[in-house]
């Protein structure tokens, strides 16, 4: 009975986070979706070579699509085996989730945004989606003010330790 060492464990890559999402939008609900990727895209994401900052999600003919995401070409793959870095990627959701998202987007004027791209414990690429409502300018100013106050409080707490 041998114990697993640190070398035996797979290191999960750090998630790719859309930092603008929480600043620009108020997230009302979260969903988890799978991604339809090719091999070179998976390898590139595992190396941390991707961005979802400028991307958005639309539902076209009952298929959710991730548009505007960037996954860098995998360097070790040949020219023919590599992928288009800006291609439209299909998301994998249950039909009832797709119908629910579609009805909310049409009904209330909400939007669907990507929040985080990560690998789960089984090694599958997952995308955390958010059903979101755009923030107004004064909401953004309040968020900045609140963040500054929290930083100052943290500094003061460290100073008096």
Backbone torsions as a table, in degrees:
resi	resn	phi	psi	omega
1	UNK	NA	98.5	179.4
2	UNK	-94.6	141.6	177.4
3	UNK	-86.1	151.5	177.9
4	UNK	-76.5	135.7	176.2
5	UNK	-96.1	175.9	179.5
6	UNK	-63.7	-27.6	-179.7
7	UNK	-71.4	-27.8	-178.4
8	UNK	-74.4	-27.6	-177.4
9	UNK	-76.3	138.9	175.3
10	UNK	-77.6	133.5	176.2
11	UNK	-86.7	125.1	179.2
12	UNK	-83.2	133.6	-179.6
13	UNK	-67.1	154.4	-179.9
14	UNK	-69.2	145.6	-177.2
15	UNK	-69.2	153.7	175.3
16	UNK	-95.3	117.8	-171.9
17	UNK	-112.1	138.7	174.7
18	UNK	-89.1	94.8	-174.6
19	UNK	-70.1	-26.7	179.5
20	UNK	-70.3	-25.4	-172.0
21	UNK	-57.8	-49.1	-176.9
22	UNK	-72.7	-23.2	178.8
23	UNK	-82.1	-42.6	-176.5
24	UNK	-82.1	-26.3	-172.8
25	UNK	-129.8	154.0	170.2
26	UNK	-98.9	116.2	-174.2
27	UNK	-87.5	121.1	-177.0
28	UNK	-93.0	-41.9	179.6
29	UNK	-140.2	154.1	177.5
30	UNK	-121.3	146.1	176.6
31	UNK	-133.8	157.0	175.4
32	UNK	-116.6	128.3	-178.9
33	UNK	-127.3	148.9	172.5
34	UNK	-84.2	164.0	179.4
35	UNK	-120.2	138.9	175.2
36	UNK	-91.3	102.3	-174.1
37	UNK	-121.1	158.3	171.8
38	UNK	-96.5	167.2	-173.4
39	UNK	-57.0	-43.4	-178.0
40	UNK	-67.9	-29.1	177.1
41	UNK	-68.3	-41.1	179.6
42	UNK	-63.1	-44.8	-179.9
43	UNK	-64.8	-38.5	178.7
44	UNK	-67.1	-40.3	178.1
45	UNK	-66.2	-37.5	177.9
46	UNK	-63.6	-28.1	177.0
47	UNK	-83.9	-1.2	177.4
48	UNK	80.8	22.7	-175.8
49	UNK	-101.3	68.4	179.5
50	UNK	-156.4	164.1	179.2
51	UNK	-148.7	138.8	175.3
52	UNK	-122.8	17.0	-174.3
53	UNK	-64.5	-40.0	-176.0
54	UNK	-100.8	14.1	-173.1
55	UNK	-96.9	163.8	177.2
56	UNK	-149.7	171.6	-175.3
57	UNK	-124.7	132.8	172.7
58	UNK	-125.1	158.7	176.2
59	UNK	-114.3	114.0	-179.1
60	UNK	-120.9	122.6	-177.8
61	UNK	48.0	52.6	177.5
62	UNK	59.8	25.6	174.3
63	UNK	-125.5	118.7	175.9
64	UNK	-75.5	133.6	-176.7
65	UNK	-124.5	136.2	175.5
66	UNK	-95.1	117.7	-175.8
67	UNK	-117.2	138.2	174.5
68	UNK	88.6	3.6	176.8
69	UNK	-79.0	156.5	-178.8
70	UNK	-125.5	123.6	172.5
71	UNK	-124.7	114.9	-175.4
72	UNK	-60.8	147.4	175.8
73	UNK	-61.2	143.4	179.9
74	UNK	-78.0	124.4	-172.3
75	UNK	-65.1	-36.3	-176.5
76	UNK	-78.1	-15.5	179.0
77	UNK	-78.5	151.4	177.6
78	UNK	-75.0	177.1	-178.4
79	UNK	-64.4	-40.8	-177.8
80	UNK	-73.6	-32.8	-176.9
81	UNK	-83.2	-10.5	-176.1
82	UNK	-80.7	168.7	-175.4
83	UNK	-113.2	166.3	173.8
84	UNK	-78.2	121.8	-174.7
85	UNK	-63.4	-27.9	-176.2
86	UNK	-108.4	19.9	-175.0
87	UNK	-68.4	159.9	177.6
88	UNK	-80.1	128.8	-177.1
89	UNK	-111.9	137.5	-179.7
90	UNK	-84.8	140.6	177.4
91	UNK	-101.2	148.8	-178.4
92	UNK	-108.7	109.4	178.5
93	UNK	-132.8	159.3	173.8
94	UNK	-70.7	152.5	-178.0
95	UNK	-60.2	-38.4	-179.0
96	UNK	-67.3	-32.7	176.0
97	UNK	-69.0	-40.3	178.9
98	UNK	-63.6	-45.7	179.0
99	UNK	-62.0	-40.7	179.8
100	UNK	-64.3	-47.4	178.0
101	UNK	-60.4	-44.9	-178.5
102	UNK	-62.7	-41.7	-179.9
103	UNK	-67.3	-38.9	179.8
104	UNK	-68.3	-38.8	179.8
105	UNK	-65.6	-43.1	-179.8
106	UNK	-70.1	-42.8	-172.5
107	UNK	-72.6	-50.9	-170.1
108	UNK	-105.0	-2.4	-179.0
109	UNK	73.5	29.7	177.5
110	UNK	-86.9	172.4	178.4
111	UNK	-132.2	160.6	179.3
112	UNK	-110.4	124.0	-178.5
113	UNK	-126.5	148.4	173.8
114	UNK	-79.9	136.8	-179.0
115	UNK	-106.9	-47.6	-174.3
116	UNK	-149.8	140.2	175.8
117	UNK	-116.0	123.6	-174.3
118	UNK	-150.8	171.4	174.2
119	UNK	-107.4	129.8	179.6
120	UNK	-78.8	-177.0	-175.6
121	UNK	-67.9	-18.0	176.3
122	UNK	-90.9	-0.3	176.9
123	UNK	88.6	13.7	179.9
124	UNK	-93.8	141.8	178.6
125	UNK	-76.1	128.0	-179.9
126	UNK	-127.3	149.9	178.0
127	UNK	-122.6	124.9	175.6
128	UNK	-88.6	120.5	-178.7
129	UNK	-102.1	155.3	175.2
130	UNK	-130.6	133.2	170.4
131	UNK	-85.4	114.8	-166.0
132	UNK	-130.5	158.8	176.1
133	UNK	-122.7	132.7	-177.4
134	UNK	-64.8	140.1	177.6
135	UNK	-85.4	150.2	174.1
136	UNK	-84.8	168.5	-177.4
137	UNK	-60.5	-41.3	-178.7
138	UNK	-68.4	-28.8	175.4
139	UNK	-66.7	-39.4	179.2
140	UNK	-66.2	-39.9	178.3
141	UNK	-63.1	-40.5	177.4
142	UNK	-63.4	-38.3	179.0
143	UNK	-64.9	-40.7	178.8
144	UNK	-65.5	-43.8	-179.7
145	UNK	-62.2	-43.8	179.8
146	UNK	-63.6	-40.9	179.1
147	UNK	-63.7	-42.7	178.5
148	UNK	-63.3	-40.8	178.4
149	UNK	-63.3	-44.4	179.7
150	UNK	-62.9	-38.6	177.1
151	UNK	-63.6	-44.0	-179.6
152	UNK	-63.8	-41.5	177.8
153	UNK	-62.4	-42.3	179.1
154	UNK	-64.0	-39.7	177.2
155	UNK	-62.8	-45.4	-179.9
156	UNK	-63.1	-38.5	179.6
157	UNK	-64.9	-39.7	178.9
158	UNK	-68.7	-34.3	-177.4
159	UNK	-66.0	-36.9	-175.0
160	UNK	-94.2	12.4	177.5
161	UNK	-81.8	NA	NA
